[in-house]
């Protein structure tokens, strides 16, 4: 008796195989939390919570949108919490006071500010920050702002396709290096915007 494999069976097998790969690679949550406060200045930490097998955090790109009417980025106080002998940090782009009225759904789009920052793993063969070794939130970057007005809840948001794609194509992107040295994209499960 000759058995034939249907297209349905092939698709089901491919789907199940991809789910096994996705479960094995891990994922991260990204959040923004208040940290240091000095007078009119307020700093916020961008943190990662990783779940999955132990890997090395690779290069990363971060984009945040903020209400530039109520706060001003103090770029010189922005810093990286990761080891500087393993990673290089740079604020690549910072713009404020942009009137993007009618472009999308962000409440403060009339006074849009955005930050694009990058962290590069200097040498993927070196050991960087190990994710999965210790549980808990890993601080990555600190951004500091001068408070121009009393900020509202939601005055800083993390860029992601579902919310900020109308304003640009740069989002938060993370990578990791597994034990074989392969570099892969690290999926982000949850974006936790500043909740004040």
Residue pairs with C-beta under 8 A, 6 or more apart in sequence:
22 187
24 52
24 53
25 52
25 176
25 184
25 186
25 187
26 50
26 51
26 52
26 53
26 55
26 131
26 132
26 176
26 186
27 50
27 51
27 52
27 186
27 187
27 188
27 189
28 48
28 49
28 50
28 51
28 131
28 174
28 186
28 187
28 188
28 189
29 48
29 49
29 188
29 189
29 190
29 191
29 192
30 46
30 47
30 48
30 49
30 158
30 172
30 174
30 188
30 190
30 191
30 192
31 46
31 47
31 49
31 137
31 190
31 191
31 192
31 193
32 44
32 45
32 46
32 47
32 64
32 156
32 158
32 192
32 193
32 194
33 44
33 45
33 47
33 194
34 42
34 43
34 44
34 45
34 194
34 196
35 43
35 44
35 45
35 142
36 42
36 43
36 142
36 144
37 43
40 146
40 147
41 74
41 77
41 144
41 145
41 146
41 147
42 71
42 144
42 145
42 147
42 151
43 77
43 142
43 143
43 144
43 145
44 142
44 143
44 144
44 145
44 156
44 194
45 81
45 139
45 140
45 141
45 142
46 62
46 64
46 139
46 140
46 141
46 142
46 143
46 158
47 137
47 138
47 139
47 140
48 57
48 131
48 137
48 138
48 140
48 174
49 136
49 137
49 138
50 57
50 131
50 132
50 138
50 186
51 132
52 131
52 132
53 132
53 178
54 130
54 131
54 132
54 133
55 130
55 131
55 132
55 176
55 177
55 178
55 179
55 186
56 121
56 124
56 127
56 128
56 129
56 130
56 131
56 176
56 177
56 178
57 82
57 121
57 128
57 129
57 130
57 131
57 138
57 174
57 175
57 176
57 186
58 121
58 124
58 128
58 174
58 175
58 176
58 177
58 183
58 186
59 118
59 119
59 120
59 121
59 175
60 118
60 119
60 140
60 172
60 173
60 174
60 175
61 116
61 117
61 118
61 119
61 170
61 171
61 172
61 173
62 115
62 116
62 117
62 118
62 119
62 140
62 141
62 158
62 159
62 172
63 114
63 115
63 116
63 117
63 158
63 159
63 164
63 168
63 170
63 171
63 172
64 114
64 115
64 143
64 156
64 157
64 158
64 159
65 106
65 108
65 112
65 113
65 114
65 156
65 157
65 159
65 164
65 167
66 73
66 108
66 113
66 114
66 115
66 145
66 155
66 156
66 157
67 107
67 108
67 111
67 112
67 113
67 151
67 152
67 155
67 156
68 96
68 97
68 98
68 108
68 111
68 112
68 113
69 108
69 110
69 111
69 148
69 149
70 108
70 111
70 147
70 148
70 149
70 150
70 151
70 152
70 155
71 113
71 145
71 146
71 147
71 148
71 149
71 151
71 155
71 156
72 96
72 113
72 145
72 146
72 148
73 94
73 96
73 113
73 115
73 143
73 144
73 145
74 144
74 145
74 146
75 91
75 94
77 142
77 144
78 89
78 91
78 117
78 141
78 142
78 143
78 144
79 89
79 141
79 142
80 87
80 89
80 119
80 140
80 141
80 142
81 138
81 139
81 140
81 141
81 142
82 89
82 119
82 128
82 129
82 140
83 128
83 129
85 122
86 121
86 122
86 126
86 127
86 128
86 129
87 119
87 120
87 121
87 122
87 128
87 129
88 119
88 120
88 122
89 117
89 118
89 119
89 141
90 117
90 118
90 120
91 115
91 116
91 117
92 116
92 117
92 118
93 114
93 115
93 116
94 113
94 114
94 115
94 116
95 112
95 113
95 114
96 112
96 113
97 111
97 112
97 113
98 111
98 112
98 113
98 114
99 109
99 110
99 111
99 112
100 106
100 109
100 110
100 112
100 167
101 109
101 110
102 109
103 109
103 166
103 167
104 164
104 165
104 166
104 167
105 163
105 166
106 112
106 157
106 163
106 164
106 167
107 152
107 154
108 155
109 167
112 167
114 159
114 167
114 168
115 143
116 170
117 141
117 143
119 140
119 141
121 128
121 177
124 177
124 181
124 183
125 181
128 177
129 138
131 138
131 176
151 196
153 194
153 195
153 196
154 193
154 194
155 194
156 193
156 194
157 163
157 164
157 193
157 194
158 172
158 191
158 192
158 193
159 167
159 168
159 170
159 171
159 172
160 171
160 172
160 188
160 191
161 171
163 191
164 171
165 171
172 188
172 191
173 185
174 185
174 186
174 188
175 183
175 184
175 185
175 186
176 183
176 184
176 186
177 183
177 184
178 184
